[in-house]
Amino acid sequence: MSYPEESRKDLKSRILGIFAKVDFIQLIAMIGLITFGVVFIYGTGQQVGDKAAFLWKKQLIWAGMGFAVWILMAFFLDYRKLLEFTPFFYLACLIGLVLVLKLGVDLNGARRWFSFAGVSIQPSEFAKFGVLLMAAWMLSIKGFDVNKLTHLFILGVACGVPFLLVVIEPDLGTSIVFIPMICAVLFSAGLKWKWIFLGLFLAAAAVPSIYPFLKEYQKERIRVFLNPERDPENRGWNSLQSQLAVGSGGAFGKGFMQGTQNTLGFLPKNVSYTDFIYSVIAEESGFVGAVTVVFLYCLLIFSALRAAVFAPDNFGRYIAVGIAGVFFAHSFVNIGMTIKLMPITGIPLPLISYGGTFMIVTMVFLGFIQSIYSRRQTIW
C-alpha cells in the first residue's frame, strides 16, 4: 500500500526538479515579447491588407516551431554536446554565406535569402550563431590565450571571414551585430585593456577609410541620419515619420489599430510589421507600452548574463555573454533608429518583428541560455 504514496512523492519531486531548472525571468520576457509581436503584426496586417493580413498566423507558426526548438535545446540537449560539432556547423554557415551570394534571391541588389517553396531562409542569421559557437569553442581550448597576438589573430580571422561575407551581401545591419557579440565574448574571456583600447583606436581610425567603399544608398543613409531634412520625402521619410509616430503616442497611446501614422500610411506599411514595428507599438500603446517592451528586453539580457555567471564552464559562459550582446545590439539599434539615435540599418526587433528565420534563431539562442541555466552551478 506504500507504493502509490512513494510514486506520488517521486512524481512530485520530478515536477519540482523541472520547475527548479526553468529560468522564469527569461520565460516571462520571451512570452511577453512574442505576444507583443503577434498582436501588433496582426494589427498592422489588417491595416495593410492583402497578404499582410495573414502574416500574424505565419508568425504564430514560427513562434510555435521556435518554442519547440527552445524546449529541445533547454531540456533535452546538453549544450556541451555541441562542442564537438562546432567546427562543422561553422563550416556549414560559411558555405551558406558563399552560396547565397551566387544562388540567393536578388532583391534591390542584395542577395541575403534563399527561397524554397515560398519560404525564405537567411543564412546570415544562422551565421551569427555559428560565429558565436566558434569563438566560444576556440577560447575554450586548453592553451588558447586571448591575449597572445597570434591566437587573437586566428580568432579574428575565424570571425572576420563570415563578417565580410555578410557585408558583401550586403547586409550592413546584421554585420553590425557581429561586433558587440564578439566584443562581449572577448571581454568575458579576459582580454587585456591594452588590446581593448588598441581595438577601439583602430576601429575609430578605420571608419573614415571604410566610407568610400560603402554603396551609395548606405552613404545616403548616413547623410540622412545626420540630417533627416536633407531628403524628407525620400531617404529621410521613414526616420521622420517614425519619430512622429513614437512622439505622438503620449502616455497611453492612441489605441490598438488607431495609430494615424501607420493607418494613414505615413509610416510605410511594408516596414510597419518588420523594422519599424516599435514605432507602431509606441504610437498605439504610448510610453507605457514602449517602456514595457524595453523592460522585457532588459529581462532577457539579464537572464543571459545571469546564466553566464552561473555557467559550469567557460564554453557556456562565453555563449551566454555573446547572446546577451546580440540581444542588446538588436534591441538598441532597432529602437534607436526609430527615435533617431541610430541610422536606419534594417535590424529586426527580436521576437517582435515579423520573420521566420530570425524567430527560430532567436529561440535557439534562448534555448541555449536555458540549457546553461538548468545546468548551473551554485557559487554561494
N, C-alpha and C positions, 0 to 999 in steps of 0.2 A: 504493500500500500504506500510505501515511501517513495517509489519510483516516480509517480506523477509529480509529486512535490519537488523532487530533485530535478526533474525535467523542466518544470516551470522556473525554478531558480536558475538553471543553466541557460534557458532561453532569455530570461530577464538580464542576466549578466552579459550575454552576447549582444542584446539590443543596446544596453548601456555602453558596451565597448565600442559599438559602431558610432553612437552619438558622441562619444568622447573623442573620436577621430575626426569628426566633421568640424571644419572651420566655419562657424555660423556667421561670422562677420563677412567673410567672402560670399557665402551663400545668399545672405540678405542683400548685399550690394549687387550681386550678379542678377538675381531675380528682379530687383528693383529697376536696374538699368535696362534689362530685356523688356520689361513691362513698358517703360517709357518709350522704348524704340518701337515696339509693335503698335502701341496706341497712337503715336504721332505719325508713324508710317501709314497707318490706316487713315488718319485724319487728312494728311497731305494727299494721299492717294485718291480720296473721294473728291478732293478739290481739283486735282489734276485731271482725273478721269481716265478713260481708255484702259490700257493695260496696267497703269499705275494703281488703279482702284483695287487690284487683286494682289499687289506686292506684299501686303501685310500677311497674307496667307503663306506666301513663299518664305517670308521672314520667320513665321511661326514654325514652318517645317525645318528651316535651317537651325533655328533655336532648339527644336526637339532633337535633331541629329547631333547638334553640339552638346546638348545635355547628356545624351547617351555616351558621347566621347568623354565627357567630363567624368561620368560615373566610372567608365572603364579605366581612365587614367588615374582617378582618385583612389579607387578601392581594389582594383583587380590587377593593376600594373605597377610594379615597383619601379620607380623612376631610375633606380640604379642599374636596372637591367638594360637600359638604353645605352649605357657606356660603351659596350662592345659594338653597337650598331651605329654609333655616331658618325664615324668616317664615311660609312656607306650612305647614310641619309644626307650628309653634307654633299657628297659627290652627286647624288641624285638631284639635289637642289641646284647645283652648278649646271648640270645637264639641262634641267628645266629652264634655267635662265638663258642658256645659249640657244636652245631650240625655239623659245618664244620669240627671239629676235629674228628668226628665219620663218617660222611657221605660225606665229601668233597673228591674231586679228589686228589689222591696221585700222586704228581709229584716230583720226586727226593727226596722222603722222607718228603716232605712238604704238608700239607693239608690246602690250602688257598682259594680254589674256589669250588663253586657249579657249576655243568654243567647241563643245561637244553636245550635239543634240539639244541646242538651246541653253546649255549650262556653261557659264563662263568660269574658268579657273585662272587665278592669278598666281603664277609661280613665285613672285617676289614676296608674297605673304608667307609662304612656306619657307622661303629663303631666310627670313628673319629668324625663324625657329631653328633652322639648320645652322646658321652662323652662331647663334647663341649656344647651341649644344656643342659646336666645335670649339668655341672659345673656352667654355667651361671644361670640356674634355682635355684640351691642351694644358690649361692651367692646373688641372688635377693630376697630371702626370708627375710621378715622383722624379725630382731633379729639375723640373721645369722652373726656371727663375724668371719671374715677370720683370725683374729689374736688371736682367742681363740683356745687353743690347741685341745680341744675335737671336736670343729667344723672343724678345719683343718684336724684332723684325719679322721672324717667321709667323708669329701670331698676327702681325699687321698684314702680311701677305694673304694669309688664310681668310681674314675678314675683309680685306680690301678688294679682292678679286670679285666676289659677289656684289659688293657695294658698287663697283664700277660698272658691272653688267646691268644693275638696276638703273644706274644713272644713264646708261646708253639707251635704255628702252624708249624714251626717257620717262622716269618716274621719280622726280625730284622729291616728292612728298615722302614716299616710302624709304628712299635712300637716307633722308634726314633722320629717320627713326633709328637707323643702324648706329649712329654716332653716340647718342646718350645711352643706348643699350650697352654698347661695348665699353664706354667710359665708366659706367656704373660697375661693370664686371671687373675691369682693371683696378678701379679704386678699392673694391672689396677684396681683391687679391693682394693688396699691399703695395701697389705701385708707388714709388717714392715721389715726393713732392717736386723734386728737380725735374723728373720726367713729365709730370703733370704741367708744370709751368712752361717747360720747353714745348710740349704739345700745344698748349694754348697760344704760345707765341707764334709757332709755325702755322697754326690754323688761321690766326689773325693776319699773318703775312700772306697766306695763300688766297684769302678771299678776293683781293683785287685782281690777282692773276687768273682766277677761275672765271670771273665775269665775262671776259671776251669769248670764252668757249660755250657760254650758255646760248640756247636757242633764243630767237628774237622774242617769242611770246614769254619766255621765262624772264628775260631782261625787262620786258614791259611790265610784268607783274611786280618786279622790284620797284620800278619807277612809280607805278600806280600806288604801291604800298606807301612810298614816301610822300606821294602827293595824289590822293584819290581824285581830286578835282581836275587832274591833268586830262582825264578821259572819262568824265562822269556818265556818259551814255553808252560806253562800251566796256573797256577793261576795268574801269572803276565802279561800274554799276553794281556788281554783286556786293562789293565791300560797303558801299554807301547804303544800299538797301538793307543789308544785314544789320548795320549799325542802327538804322531807323527801326527795324523790327525789334531788336533787343531793347532799345531805349524806350520804345512806345508801350512796352508790356506793363510798365508800372509795377506796383507791389504784387498784385494778384492776377495780372494778365487780362486779356480781352475775352477769355473763354475759349473752350475747346472748339476748334474749327471756325473761330470767329476772328482770327488774325487778318487784318486787312492787307498787310504787306504780302502775305502768302496768297490769300484768297483772290486778291485783285491782280496777282501776277507780277507785282513789282519785284518781289524776290523770285527769281527764275524757278519755275516749277520743276524743271528737270534736275535741280540740285537741292530742292527743299526737303527731300527724304533721304539724301545722302550726306554730302559735305556740309550743308547748311541747316541740318535738322535742329541744331541747337538754337538757331535764330528763331525757328518756329516755336520751339518749346518756350523760349524766353518771352516771345510776344504773347503766346496764348495762356501760359501759366504764370507769367510775371517773374518778379525777383525771387519769389518763394520757390517756384518750380526750377528756375535756373540754378539757385543755390543748392537745392536738393540734389540735382544732378552732380554738381561739383563735389558735394559731400560724399555721395556714393562712390565717386572715383577716388576720393581720399581714403575711403574704407578699403577699396580694392588694393591700392598702393600700400596701405598699412598692413593688410593681410599678407602681401608678398614679402614685405620687409620683416614681418614677424616670423614668417616661415623661414626666412634666411637666418635669423637669429637662432632659431631652434633646430636648424638643419643638422642632421647627424654627420654630414661630411661636406667637404669643400665643393664637390660637384653640385650638390643640391643648393648650397649657399650661393654659388655663382649664378645658377639658373634663376633662383628666386629674385636676386638683386637685379639681374638683367631684365626679367619680366616686369619688375617694378619700373625700370627705366622705360620700357616700351609703353606701359600704360600712362606714365607721366608725359612722355613725348606726344603720344596721340591725343590725349585729352587737352594738354596745354596748347599745342599748336592748333588743333581744331577749334577749340573755344576761343583762343587768342585771335584767330583770323576773322572770327565773326564780330569782334569788337575792336579790330584794327591794332591789336598788339603784335600780330604776326602777318606776313604776306599770305596771299591765297596760294595754297600748295596742293589741295586736293586730298588731304589726310582725313580718313573717316573717323567717326567717334565710336570707340569700342562698345559693342553690344547694343548700340542705338542706331547708328547709320545702317541703311539697307545694304546688304551684301552677303553672299553665301560663303565665299572663301574666307573672308575676314572674320565672319562669325565663328566658323569651325576652328580656325587657327587661334582665335581669342579663347575659345572654350578649351582648346588643348593647353594653352598657357595656364588657364585657371585650374585645369585638372592636374597639371604638373605641380602647381603650388599646393593643391590639396594633398597630393601624393607625398610631397615633402613634409607637410604639416602633420599628416597622420602617422608619420614615422619619426616624428620629432623626439628629441632627447630633452630631459629635464635638466636645466642648468642651475636651478636653485630649489 
